[in-house]
Amino acid sequence: MTTAMRYPGDAAEFTYKWGNDWARDHPITLRMIEAAKKIGDDSGGRIDVRVFPANQLGSSVGMITQIRSGALEFLASTYGILETTVPAVGMVALPFIFTGHKDACDAMDGALGKSIRGAIAKTGLYPFERSWDGAFRVVSNNVRPIHVPDDLKGLKIRVPSSSTWTKTFRALGASPTAIDGAEVYTACQTHIVDGTDFPLATIETYRVYEVQKFASLTNQSWTGYSMLANGDAWQKLPVELHGIIERNFSAAALLERSDIVRLDESMESTLTKQGMTINHVDIRPFKAAVREAGLYAQARAQYGSEAFDLLERTVGKLG
Protein backbone atom coordinates (compact mmCIF):
# COMPACT_ATOMS: atom_id res chain seq x y z
CA MET A 1 0.00 0.00 0.00
CA THR A 2 1.26 3.45 -0.88
CA THR A 3 1.98 5.53 2.19
CA ALA A 4 1.07 9.19 2.44
CA MET A 5 3.84 11.64 1.61
CA ARG A 6 4.19 14.37 4.23
CA TYR A 7 6.29 17.34 5.09
CA PRO A 8 8.96 16.41 7.66
CA GLY A 9 8.21 17.30 11.22
CA ASP A 10 5.06 17.58 13.28
CA ALA A 11 4.96 21.27 14.07
CA ALA A 12 2.87 22.48 11.11
CA GLU A 13 0.30 25.13 11.89
CA PHE A 14 -2.02 23.59 9.27
CA THR A 15 -2.13 19.93 8.19
CA TYR A 16 -4.24 19.36 5.07
CA LYS A 17 -4.90 16.17 3.11
CA TRP A 18 -4.89 15.96 -0.67
CA GLY A 19 -6.44 12.98 -2.46
CA ASN A 20 -6.61 11.63 -5.98
CA ASP A 21 -7.37 8.45 -7.91
CA TRP A 22 -4.02 8.09 -9.68
CA ALA A 23 -1.17 5.75 -8.86
CA ARG A 24 1.89 6.83 -6.85
CA ASP A 25 4.04 7.05 -9.98
CA HIS A 26 1.59 8.97 -12.20
CA PRO A 27 2.65 12.52 -13.15
CA ILE A 28 -0.32 14.08 -11.33
CA THR A 29 0.73 12.42 -8.08
CA LEU A 30 4.45 13.01 -8.55
CA ARG A 31 4.02 16.70 -9.31
CA MET A 32 1.66 17.08 -6.36
CA ILE A 33 4.21 15.49 -4.02
CA GLU A 34 6.80 17.97 -5.31
CA ALA A 35 4.35 20.85 -4.88
CA ALA A 36 3.47 19.73 -1.33
CA LYS A 37 7.14 19.73 -0.33
CA LYS A 38 7.71 23.11 -1.96
CA ILE A 39 4.68 24.55 -0.17
CA GLY A 40 6.07 23.27 3.12
CA ASP A 41 9.48 24.76 2.39
CA ASP A 42 8.16 28.10 1.13
CA SER A 43 5.86 28.47 4.14
CA GLY A 44 8.63 27.70 6.62
CA GLY A 45 6.79 24.55 7.66
CA ARG A 46 3.54 26.34 8.51
CA ILE A 47 1.47 24.06 6.26
CA ASP A 48 1.88 20.32 5.76
CA VAL A 49 0.07 19.01 2.66
CA ARG A 50 -0.17 15.22 2.88
CA VAL A 51 -0.66 13.41 -0.42
CA PHE A 52 -2.92 10.32 -0.60
CA PRO A 53 -2.92 8.84 -4.13
CA ALA A 54 -4.54 5.73 -5.64
CA ASN A 55 -7.96 6.11 -3.99
CA GLN A 56 -6.48 5.65 -0.51
CA LEU A 57 -9.16 7.98 0.83
CA GLY A 58 -12.04 6.38 -1.06
CA SER A 59 -13.63 6.27 -4.49
CA SER A 60 -13.51 9.20 -6.89
CA VAL A 61 -17.15 10.07 -6.13
CA GLY A 62 -16.61 9.46 -2.40
CA MET A 63 -13.75 11.96 -2.26
CA ILE A 64 -16.00 14.63 -3.75
CA THR A 65 -18.39 14.02 -0.87
CA GLN A 66 -15.46 14.29 1.56
CA ILE A 67 -14.16 17.57 0.21
CA ARG A 68 -17.62 19.09 0.30
CA SER A 69 -18.06 18.05 3.94
CA GLY A 70 -14.58 19.21 4.97
CA ALA A 71 -13.22 15.73 5.71
CA LEU A 72 -10.75 16.34 2.87
CA GLU A 73 -9.11 19.71 2.18
CA PHE A 74 -7.65 19.28 -1.33
CA LEU A 75 -8.73 17.08 -4.23
CA ALA A 76 -7.91 16.58 -7.90
CA SER A 77 -11.17 15.59 -9.61
CA THR A 78 -11.95 14.93 -13.25
CA TYR A 79 -14.53 17.24 -14.74
CA GLY A 80 -16.48 14.18 -15.89
CA ILE A 81 -16.95 12.90 -12.34
CA LEU A 82 -17.23 16.36 -10.80
CA GLU A 83 -20.39 16.90 -12.85
CA THR A 84 -22.23 14.74 -10.30
CA THR A 85 -21.90 17.79 -8.01
CA VAL A 86 -21.48 20.64 -10.50
CA PRO A 87 -23.52 19.74 -13.61
CA ALA A 88 -22.12 22.64 -15.66
CA VAL A 89 -18.62 21.13 -15.75
CA GLY A 90 -19.95 18.20 -17.79
CA MET A 91 -19.47 20.39 -20.87
CA VAL A 92 -15.73 19.85 -20.64
CA ALA A 93 -16.26 16.08 -20.81
CA LEU A 94 -18.28 16.20 -24.03
CA PRO A 95 -16.82 13.97 -26.76
CA PHE A 96 -14.60 15.14 -29.60
CA ILE A 97 -14.53 18.82 -28.63
CA PHE A 98 -10.75 19.17 -28.23
CA THR A 99 -8.17 18.31 -30.87
CA GLY A 100 -5.21 17.78 -28.54
CA HIS A 101 -3.59 18.49 -25.18
CA LYS A 102 -2.68 22.11 -25.95
CA ASP A 103 -6.14 22.83 -27.34
CA ALA A 104 -7.78 21.52 -24.18
CA CYS A 105 -5.45 23.26 -21.74
CA ASP A 106 -5.62 26.57 -23.62
CA ALA A 107 -9.43 26.41 -23.43
CA MET A 108 -9.33 25.84 -19.68
CA ASP A 109 -6.84 28.68 -19.22
CA GLY A 110 -9.21 31.00 -21.10
CA ALA A 111 -12.81 32.15 -20.92
CA LEU A 112 -14.27 28.63 -20.90
CA GLY A 113 -12.17 27.63 -17.90
CA LYS A 114 -13.07 30.83 -16.07
CA SER A 115 -16.77 30.09 -16.59
CA ILE A 116 -16.35 26.50 -15.35
CA ARG A 117 -14.47 27.67 -12.25
CA GLY A 118 -17.26 30.13 -11.55
CA ALA A 119 -19.80 27.31 -11.57
CA ILE A 120 -17.63 25.25 -9.21
CA ALA A 121 -17.18 28.17 -6.79
CA LYS A 122 -20.96 28.50 -6.42
CA THR A 123 -21.02 25.11 -4.68
CA GLY A 124 -18.69 26.27 -1.89
CA LEU A 125 -15.57 24.62 -3.33
CA TYR A 126 -12.52 26.65 -4.27
CA PRO A 127 -11.19 25.82 -7.78
CA PHE A 128 -7.56 26.62 -8.50
CA GLU A 129 -6.81 28.42 -11.75
CA ARG A 130 -4.87 25.78 -13.67
CA SER A 131 -6.44 22.54 -14.87
CA TRP A 132 -4.29 19.43 -14.79
CA ASP A 133 -4.13 17.06 -17.77
CA GLY A 134 -5.26 13.46 -17.38
CA ALA A 135 -4.93 12.80 -21.15
CA PHE A 136 -7.48 11.66 -23.72
CA ARG A 137 -9.65 8.63 -23.17
CA VAL A 138 -9.48 5.68 -25.57
CA VAL A 139 -11.37 2.39 -25.89
CA SER A 140 -9.81 -0.91 -24.92
CA ASN A 141 -11.66 -4.21 -25.23
CA ASN A 142 -11.27 -7.93 -25.62
CA VAL A 143 -13.58 -8.47 -28.59
CA ARG A 144 -12.30 -6.52 -31.61
CA PRO A 145 -10.42 -3.40 -32.66
CA ILE A 146 -12.60 -0.31 -32.97
CA HIS A 147 -12.30 1.30 -36.40
CA VAL A 148 -15.78 2.78 -36.98
CA PRO A 149 -18.71 3.55 -34.67
CA ASP A 150 -20.52 0.33 -35.60
CA ASP A 151 -17.65 -1.64 -34.02
CA LEU A 152 -18.82 -0.38 -30.61
CA LYS A 153 -22.36 -1.64 -30.96
CA GLY A 154 -23.30 -4.15 -28.29
CA LEU A 155 -20.03 -3.86 -26.37
CA LYS A 156 -20.22 -3.39 -22.60
CA ILE A 157 -17.84 -0.52 -21.88
CA ARG A 158 -16.79 0.53 -18.40
CA VAL A 159 -17.21 4.25 -17.74
CA PRO A 160 -16.74 6.35 -14.58
CA SER A 161 -19.79 7.69 -12.75
CA SER A 162 -20.31 10.42 -15.33
CA SER A 163 -23.56 11.25 -17.08
CA THR A 164 -21.72 12.78 -20.05
CA TRP A 165 -19.41 9.81 -20.63
CA THR A 166 -22.37 7.44 -20.23
CA LYS A 167 -24.37 9.38 -22.84
CA THR A 168 -21.38 9.36 -25.19
CA PHE A 169 -21.20 5.59 -25.36
CA ARG A 170 -24.95 5.20 -25.62
CA ALA A 171 -24.87 7.57 -28.59
CA LEU A 172 -22.21 5.33 -30.16
CA GLY A 173 -24.30 2.20 -29.66
CA ALA A 174 -22.33 0.66 -26.78
CA SER A 175 -23.65 -0.38 -23.36
CA PRO A 176 -21.89 1.81 -20.76
CA THR A 177 -21.49 0.45 -17.24
CA ALA A 178 -20.38 2.70 -14.37
CA ILE A 179 -17.57 1.09 -12.35
CA ASP A 180 -14.98 2.77 -10.12
CA GLY A 181 -11.45 2.73 -11.50
CA ALA A 182 -10.04 0.51 -8.75
CA GLU A 183 -12.49 -2.25 -9.72
CA VAL A 184 -11.92 -2.21 -13.48
CA TYR A 185 -9.27 -4.94 -13.65
CA THR A 186 -11.56 -7.48 -11.98
CA ALA A 187 -14.54 -6.34 -14.07
CA CYS A 188 -12.56 -7.00 -17.26
CA GLN A 189 -11.10 -10.25 -15.96
CA THR A 190 -14.54 -11.65 -15.04
CA HIS A 191 -16.21 -10.28 -18.20
CA ILE A 192 -18.60 -8.00 -16.36
CA VAL A 193 -17.53 -5.56 -19.08
CA ASP A 194 -15.96 -6.11 -22.50
CA GLY A 195 -13.82 -3.02 -22.38
CA THR A 196 -12.78 0.23 -20.76
CA ASP A 197 -12.81 3.98 -21.34
CA PHE A 198 -9.37 4.99 -20.06
CA PRO A 199 -6.38 7.10 -21.10
CA LEU A 200 -3.44 5.01 -22.32
CA ALA A 201 -1.39 5.69 -19.20
CA THR A 202 -4.25 4.43 -17.03
CA ILE A 203 -4.46 1.23 -19.05
CA GLU A 204 -0.81 0.73 -18.14
CA THR A 205 -1.15 1.87 -14.52
CA TYR A 206 -4.07 -0.45 -13.78
CA ARG A 207 -2.42 -3.28 -15.78
CA VAL A 208 -5.49 -3.50 -17.99
CA TYR A 209 -3.21 -4.79 -20.76
CA GLU A 210 -3.16 -8.11 -18.88
CA VAL A 211 -6.92 -8.58 -19.40
CA GLN A 212 -7.56 -6.61 -22.61
CA LYS A 213 -6.21 -7.31 -26.09
CA PHE A 214 -7.16 -4.26 -28.16
CA ALA A 215 -6.72 -0.51 -27.62
CA SER A 216 -8.20 1.87 -30.18
CA LEU A 217 -7.10 5.50 -30.13
CA THR A 218 -10.58 6.99 -30.34
CA ASN A 219 -9.59 9.94 -28.11
CA GLN A 220 -13.26 10.52 -27.43
CA SER A 221 -12.97 12.75 -24.36
CA TRP A 222 -10.30 14.77 -22.61
CA THR A 223 -9.73 13.89 -18.95
CA GLY A 224 -9.19 17.29 -17.42
CA TYR A 225 -8.62 17.54 -13.68
CA SER A 226 -9.74 20.44 -11.51
CA MET A 227 -7.64 21.08 -8.42
CA LEU A 228 -10.07 21.91 -5.61
CA ALA A 229 -10.05 23.04 -2.01
CA ASN A 230 -12.81 22.84 0.57
CA GLY A 231 -14.06 26.42 0.77
CA ASP A 232 -14.03 26.69 4.56
CA ALA A 233 -10.59 25.09 4.85
CA TRP A 234 -9.25 27.50 2.23
CA GLN A 235 -10.64 30.53 4.02
CA LYS A 236 -9.02 29.45 7.29
CA LEU A 237 -5.57 29.85 5.76
CA PRO A 238 -3.83 33.22 6.05
CA VAL A 239 -3.62 35.15 2.80
CA GLU A 240 0.16 34.70 2.56
CA LEU A 241 -0.34 30.92 2.49
CA HIS A 242 -2.93 31.36 -0.27
CA GLY A 243 -0.25 32.92 -2.43
CA ILE A 244 2.27 30.16 -1.72
CA ILE A 245 -0.23 27.39 -2.50
CA GLU A 246 -1.63 29.07 -5.62
CA ARG A 247 1.86 29.67 -7.01
CA ASN A 248 3.04 26.12 -6.43
CA PHE A 249 -0.15 24.43 -7.64
CA SER A 250 -0.01 26.50 -10.83
CA ALA A 251 3.65 25.70 -11.47
CA ALA A 252 3.04 22.00 -10.80
CA ALA A 253 0.08 21.93 -13.20
CA LEU A 254 2.18 23.35 -16.05
CA LEU A 255 4.94 20.80 -15.44
CA GLU A 256 2.39 17.96 -15.21
CA ARG A 257 0.86 18.94 -18.54
CA SER A 258 4.24 18.54 -20.23
CA ASP A 259 4.76 15.23 -18.44
CA ILE A 260 1.46 13.91 -19.81
CA VAL A 261 2.29 14.82 -23.39
CA ARG A 262 5.59 12.94 -23.15
CA LEU A 263 3.94 10.00 -21.40
CA ASP A 264 1.19 9.75 -24.01
CA GLU A 265 3.80 9.71 -26.77
CA SER A 266 5.57 6.75 -25.17
CA MET A 267 2.54 4.70 -24.14
CA GLU A 268 1.70 3.23 -27.54
CA SER A 269 5.11 1.56 -27.71
CA THR A 270 4.96 0.48 -24.06
CA LEU A 271 1.54 -1.16 -24.35
CA THR A 272 2.44 -2.83 -27.66
CA LYS A 273 5.43 -4.45 -25.95
CA GLN A 274 3.06 -5.58 -23.19
CA GLY A 275 0.96 -7.46 -25.72
CA MET A 276 -1.80 -5.06 -26.76
CA THR A 277 -2.80 -4.48 -30.37
CA ILE A 278 -3.20 -0.72 -30.88
CA ASN A 279 -4.88 0.97 -33.82
CA HIS A 280 -5.32 4.60 -34.81
CA VAL A 281 -8.80 5.87 -35.60
CA ASP A 282 -10.33 8.52 -37.84
CA ILE A 283 -12.52 10.31 -35.28
CA ARG A 284 -14.68 12.12 -37.85
CA PRO A 285 -17.26 9.31 -38.19
CA PHE A 286 -17.45 9.04 -34.39
CA LYS A 287 -18.05 12.77 -33.99
CA ALA A 288 -20.69 12.62 -36.71
CA ALA A 289 -22.38 9.71 -34.93
CA VAL A 290 -22.72 11.51 -31.60
CA ARG A 291 -23.92 14.63 -33.42
CA GLU A 292 -26.54 12.65 -35.34
CA ALA A 293 -27.62 10.98 -32.10
CA GLY A 294 -28.42 14.46 -30.80
CA LEU A 295 -25.79 14.58 -28.05
CA TYR A 296 -24.63 18.14 -28.78
CA ALA A 297 -28.22 19.37 -29.15
CA GLN A 298 -29.06 17.79 -25.80
CA ALA A 299 -26.02 19.49 -24.26
CA ARG A 300 -27.15 22.89 -25.54
CA ALA A 301 -30.55 22.35 -23.95
CA GLN A 302 -28.97 21.09 -20.71
CA TYR A 303 -26.34 23.79 -20.21
CA GLY A 304 -28.18 26.69 -21.82
CA SER A 305 -27.44 28.66 -24.97
CA GLU A 306 -25.13 31.16 -23.27
CA ALA A 307 -22.81 28.50 -21.84
CA PHE A 308 -22.93 26.37 -24.98
CA ASP A 309 -22.22 29.36 -27.21
CA LEU A 310 -19.10 30.05 -25.12
CA LEU A 311 -18.05 26.43 -25.62
CA GLU A 312 -18.53 26.70 -29.39
CA ARG A 313 -16.64 29.99 -29.54
CA THR A 314 -13.78 28.14 -27.88
CA VAL A 315 -13.79 24.80 -29.74
CA GLY A 316 -15.76 25.49 -32.92
CA LYS A 317 -19.30 24.64 -34.01
CA LEU A 318 -20.61 21.33 -32.74
CA GLY A 319 -24.21 21.35 -33.92
C-alpha positions in Angstrom: 0.0 0.0 0.0 1.3 3.5 -0.9 2.0 5.5 2.2 1.1 9.2 2.4 3.8 11.6 1.6 4.2 14.4 4.2 6.3 17.3 5.1 9.0 16.4 7.7 8.2 17.3 11.2 5.1 17.6 13.3 5.0 21.3 14.1 2.9 22.5 11.1 0.3 25.1 11.9 -2.0 23.6 9.3 -2.1 19.9 8.2 -4.2 19.4 5.1 -4.9 16.2 3.1 -4.9 16.0 -0.7 -6.4 13.0 -2.5 -6.6 11.6 -6.0 -7.4 8.5 -7.9 -4.0 8.1 -9.7 -1.2 5.7 -8.9 1.9 6.8 -6.8 4.0 7.1 -10.0 1.6 9.0 -12.2 2.6 12.5 -13.2 -0.3 14.1 -11.3 0.7 12.4 -8.1 4.5 13.0 -8.6 4.0 16.7 -9.3 1.7 17.1 -6.4 4.2 15.5 -4.0 6.8 18.0 -5.3 4.4 20.8 -4.9 3.5 19.7 -1.3 7.1 19.7 -0.3 7.7 23.1 -2.0 4.7 24.5 -0.2 6.1 23.3 3.1 9.5 24.8 2.4 8.2 28.1 1.1 5.9 28.5 4.1 8.6 27.7 6.6 6.8 24.5 7.7 3.5 26.3 8.5 1.5 24.1 6.3 1.9 20.3 5.8 0.1 19.0 2.7 -0.2 15.2 2.9 -0.7 13.4 -0.4 -2.9 10.3 -0.6 -2.9 8.8 -4.1 -4.5 5.7 -5.6 -8.0 6.1 -4.0 -6.5 5.6 -0.5 -9.2 8.0 0.8 -12.0 6.4 -1.1 -13.6 6.3 -4.5 -13.5 9.2 -6.9 -17.1 10.1 -6.1 -16.6 9.5 -2.4 -13.8 12.0 -2.3 -16.0 14.6 -3.8 -18.4 14.0 -0.9 -15.5 14.3 1.6 -14.2 17.6 0.2 -17.6 19.1 0.3 -18.1 18.1 3.9 -14.6 19.2 5.0 -13.2 15.7 5.7 -10.7 16.3 2.9 -9.1 19.7 2.2 -7.6 19.3 -1.3 -8.7 17.1 -4.2 -7.9 16.6 -7.9 -11.2 15.6 -9.6 -12.0 14.9 -13.3 -14.5 17.2 -14.7 -16.5 14.2 -15.9 -16.9 12.9 -12.3 -17.2 16.4 -10.8 -20.4 16.9 -12.9 -22.2 14.7 -10.3 -21.9 17.8 -8.0 -21.5 20.6 -10.5 -23.5 19.7 -13.6 -22.1 22.6 -15.7 -18.6 21.1 -15.8 -20.0 18.2 -17.8 -19.5 20.4 -20.9 -15.7 19.9 -20.6 -16.3 16.1 -20.8 -18.3 16.2 -24.0 -16.8 14.0 -26.8 -14.6 15.1 -29.6 -14.5 18.8 -28.6 -10.8 19.2 -28.2 -8.2 18.3 -30.9 -5.2 17.8 -28.5 -3.6 18.5 -25.2 -2.7 22.1 -26.0 -6.1 22.8 -27.3 -7.8 21.5 -24.2 -5.4 23.3 -21.7 -5.6 26.6 -23.6 -9.4 26.4 -23.4 -9.3 25.8 -19.7 -6.8 28.7 -19.2 -9.2 31.0 -21.1 -12.8 32.2 -20.9 -14.3 28.6 -20.9 -12.2 27.6 -17.9 -13.1 30.8 -16.1 -16.8 30.1 -16.6 -16.4 26.5 -15.4 -14.5 27.7 -12.2 -17.3 30.1 -11.5 -19.8 27.3 -11.6 -17.6 25.3 -9.2 -17.2 28.2 -6.8 -21.0 28.5 -6.4 -21.0 25.1 -4.7 -18.7 26.3 -1.9 -15.6 24.6 -3.3 -12.5 26.6 -4.3 -11.2 25.8 -7.8 -7.6 26.6 -8.5 -6.8 28.4 -11.7 -4.9 25.8 -13.7 -6.4 22.5 -14.9 -4.3 19.4 -14.8 -4.1 17.1 -17.8 -5.3 13.5 -17.4 -4.9 12.8 -21.1 -7.5 11.7 -23.7 -9.7 8.6 -23.2 -9.5 5.7 -25.6 -11.4 2.4 -25.9 -9.8 -0.9 -24.9 -11.7 -4.2 -25.2 -11.3 -7.9 -25.6 -13.6 -8.5 -28.6 -12.3 -6.5 -31.6 -10.4 -3.4 -32.7 -12.6 -0.3 -33.0 -12.3 1.3 -36.4 -15.8 2.8 -37.0 -18.7 3.6 -34.7 -20.5 0.3 -35.6 -17.6 -1.6 -34.0 -18.8 -0.4 -30.6 -22.4 -1.6 -31.0 -23.3 -4.2 -28.3 -20.0 -3.9 -26.4 -20.2 -3.4 -22.6 -17.8 -0.5 -21.9 -16.8 0.5 -18.4 -17.2 4.2 -17.7 -16.7 6.3 -14.6 -19.8 7.7 -12.8 -20.3 10.4 -15.3 -23.6 11.3 -17.1 -21.7 12.8 -20.0 -19.4 9.8 -20.6 -22.4 7.4 -20.2 -24.4 9.4 -22.8 -21.4 9.4 -25.2 -21.2 5.6 -25.4 -25.0 5.2 -25.6 -24.9 7.6 -28.6 -22.2 5.3 -30.2 -24.3 2.2 -29.7 -22.3 0.7 -26.8 -23.6 -0.4 -23.4 -21.9 1.8 -20.8 -21.5 0.4 -17.2 -20.4 2.7 -14.4 -17.6 1.1 -12.4 -15.0 2.8 -10.1 -11.4 2.7 -11.5 -10.0 0.5 -8.7 -12.5 -2.3 -9.7 -11.9 -2.2 -13.5 -9.3 -4.9 -13.6 -11.6 -7.5 -12.0 -14.5 -6.3 -14.1 -12.6 -7.0 -17.3 -11.1 -10.3 -16.0 -14.5 -11.6 -15.0 -16.2 -10.3 -18.2 -18.6 -8.0 -16.4 -17.5 -5.6 -19.1 -16.0 -6.1 -22.5 -13.8 -3.0 -22.4 -12.8 0.2 -20.8 -12.8 4.0 -21.3 -9.4 5.0 -20.1 -6.4 7.1 -21.1 -3.4 5.0 -22.3 -1.4 5.7 -19.2 -4.3 4.4 -17.0 -4.5 1.2 -19.0 -0.8 0.7 -18.1 -1.2 1.9 -14.5 -4.1 -0.4 -13.8 -2.4 -3.3 -15.8 -5.5 -3.5 -18.0 -3.2 -4.8 -20.8 -3.2 -8.1 -18.9 -6.9 -8.6 -19.4 -7.6 -6.6 -22.6 -6.2 -7.3 -26.1 -7.2 -4.3 -28.2 -6.7 -0.5 -27.6 -8.2 1.9 -30.2 -7.1 5.5 -30.1 -10.6 7.0 -30.3 -9.6 9.9 -28.1 -13.3 10.5 -27.4 -13.0 12.8 -24.4 -10.3 14.8 -22.6 -9.7 13.9 -19.0 -9.2 17.3 -17.4 -8.6 17.5 -13.7 -9.7 20.4 -11.5 -7.6 21.1 -8.4 -10.1 21.9 -5.6 -10.1 23.0 -2.0 -12.8 22.8 0.6 -14.1 26.4 0.8 -14.0 26.7 4.6 -10.6 25.1 4.8 -9.2 27.5 2.2 -10.6 30.5 4.0 -9.0 29.4 7.3 -5.6 29.8 5.8 -3.8 33.2 6.0 -3.6 35.2 2.8 0.2 34.7 2.6 -0.3 30.9 2.5 -2.9 31.4 -0.3 -0.3 32.9 -2.4 2.3 30.2 -1.7 -0.2 27.4 -2.5 -1.6 29.1 -5.6 1.9 29.7 -7.0 3.0 26.1 -6.4 -0.1 24.4 -7.6 0.0 26.5 -10.8 3.7 25.7 -11.5 3.0 22.0 -10.8 0.1 21.9 -13.2 2.2 23.3 -16.1 4.9 20.8 -15.4 2.4 18.0 -15.2 0.9 18.9 -18.5 4.2 18.5 -20.2 4.8 15.2 -18.4 1.5 13.9 -19.8 2.3 14.8 -23.4 5.6 12.9 -23.1 3.9 10.0 -21.4 1.2 9.8 -24.0 3.8 9.7 -26.8 5.6 6.7 -25.2 2.5 4.7 -24.1 1.7 3.2 -27.5 5.1 1.6 -27.7 5.0 0.5 -24.1 1.5 -1.2 -24.4 2.4 -2.8 -27.7 5.4 -4.5 -25.9 3.1 -5.6 -23.2 1.0 -7.5 -25.7 -1.8 -5.1 -26.8 -2.8 -4.5 -30.4 -3.2 -0.7 -30.9 -4.9 1.0 -33.8 -5.3 4.6 -34.8 -8.8 5.9 -35.6 -10.3 8.5 -37.8 -12.5 10.3 -35.3 -14.7 12.1 -37.9 -17.3 9.3 -38.2 -17.5 9.0 -34.4 -18.1 12.8 -34.0 -20.7 12.6 -36.7 -22.4 9.7 -34.9 -22.7 11.5 -31.6 -23.9 14.6 -33.4 -26.5 12.7 -35.3 -27.6 11.0 -32.1 -28.4 14.5 -30.8 -25.8 14.6 -28.1 -24.6 18.1 -28.8 -28.2 19.4 -29.1 -29.1 17.8 -25.8 -26.0 19.5 -24.3 -27.1 22.9 -25.5 -30.5 22.3 -23.9 -29.0 21.1 -20.7 -26.3 23.8 -20.2 -28.2 26.7 -21.8 -27.4 28.7 -25.0 -25.1 31.2 -23.3 -22.8 28.5 -21.8 -22.9 26.4 -25.0 -22.2 29.4 -27.2 -19.1 30.0 -25.1 -18.0 26.4 -25.6 -18.5 26.7 -29.4 -16.6 30.0 -29.5 -13.8 28.1 -27.9 -13.8 24.8 -29.7 -15.8 25.5 -32.9 -19.3 24.6 -34.0 -20.6 21.3 -32.7 -24.2 21.4 -33.9 
